[in-house]
């Protein structure tokens, strides 16, 4: 569910929606979502001063609050 949420948000922001991939790495206490976009779209996902990336992380934390698992969003180059 979280993977789909981040993928949907990222595809809405970028020009090249086909290049958006989200890889899920499961751990015992945490889950890491690795987001990859096209090199030209990286600025659109991060935003000015990281505001869009911070907002995406906030939405992600709100969606996983019930499970009690810590979820981390990493935006990879």
WOGI-V455230 format. One line per field, one symbol per residue. burial: 1 if it has 24 or more other C-alpha atoms within 12 Angstrom, else 0. A space follows every 10 residues. Layout:
burial: ???
This chain:
burial: 0110111011 1011000001 1100000000 1111111100 1111110000 0010011001 1000000001 1111100
